[in-house]
Amino acid sequence: METQISTISTDNYDIMANAMGMGKQSTKDSSLSIPRMKISHQPIMDMVETKGKKRQMEVVPGGTFAITDNDGDVHYSEGITFRPFLQRFRYVRWVPFTVPDQSGKKGKFIRSVFVTQDNFNNADHMDDDGGFNCGRPSGYIKDWQALPEATRRLISSVKRVRTLFGIASSKETMNAKGEPLDKPIEAPVIWEISNKDAFKVMGEAIGKYYSAKRLLPEHSISITTEGSPMPNGNMVFSPIPVVDLSTKIDISDTDQQAFGNFVAWVDGQNNYIETRYKEKSSGETFSSEDDSIIDEFVNVVEDV
């Protein structure tokens, strides 16, 4: 494991940019609870009384950001200001069971360790199933059509996940009934991005920091969403980020603590997965309790 930097310093851009996972640079505890953010693609419907009659209506539109806090409560907002602190990458694959297990689970996640962008593209990464890259073959694929159908299905099932850690804030939030909430939200969040378009768009946004030689927490990103119809009639929403490089944010003691918490979360997750890799590859098995603990850390299927 590489030594992790857990405090922010603006004195050495290259070292800090590399630690934050911004890409192409020259040079605790996994139980730490951090709220999760995602884009909800489906609207939330509810019975609403109008003119004395109850009708099923859309109360939270699709394309809304959803932040689930540590108590399980969900706050929704149609736009988010996101201040990134850390970026990491991993592979994730959902493996469905033929029939649900005794606890009712319909499948399981396989996930690799978190790495920085340069390492992600140039190495294999151990996963918690005792293999590498969640089963995805190594190297560049020259001829996709020449691959066996089973191999193509396997590769397609493995998601590249860009994970952003940062502070999300919104002045206007609502609950699942569409009712405005009294307090604005400002919280540290984890945002796992597996959708291909969102993966690219947010990568371009992070790239603007690197081009300007700025560190991630020094600027915020205003993010809305835009929907596109899918063949089945549903909508899929992609983030529309606007990076504000004109306003520089000073690094506070609270920011230092937030950055350290994000790094500790990644370290804890990686340590757990490395332990699972070693034990799985040696033929040992895990309890269902072990699986439930690690499954709490991942929420990736088609979310962005």
LINQUI-V27298 format. One line per field, one symbol per residue. phi: phi as a letter, one per 40 degrees, with the letter a starting at -180 (. if undefined). psi: psi as a letter, one per 20 degrees, with the letter a starting at -180 (. if undefined). A space follows every 50 residues. Layout:
BEGIN
phi=???
psi=???
END
This chain:
BEGIN
phi=.ccccbbcbccbccccccccgcgfccb.accdcbdbbaccccccbacbcb fgbcbcbcbbccgccbbccccgcbbbacabcbbcbabababbbcbcccbd cccgcciacbacccaccccccbacbcbcbgbbffgcccgcccbccccddc ccccccccccbcbbbabbaacbbacccgccccbcbaacabbcbbdcccdc ccccccccccccfbcdccabbcbbbbcbccdcgcbbbbcbcbccccbcbc cccccdccccccccccccccccccccdcccccgcbbcccdcccccccbab bbcb
psi=pqpppjqppjhnggghhghikiqlqg.epiipppqqqrpohpqpqrpppp kjqpqprphoqqjqppooaijiqppqpiqqppoqhqprqrqpppoqqgqq ahiipiaqqpqrqprrgghgijrqpqrjjjbqkkipqqrpohnghiqqhh ggggghippppopppappqphorraijjpqqhpqpoqprpopohpgghgg ghghghhhgghjlqqgiiqrpppaqpqpqrhjirqppqqnqopnihoppq orhhggggghggghgggggggghhgggghgijjrrqrhggghghhiiqlo fjq.
END
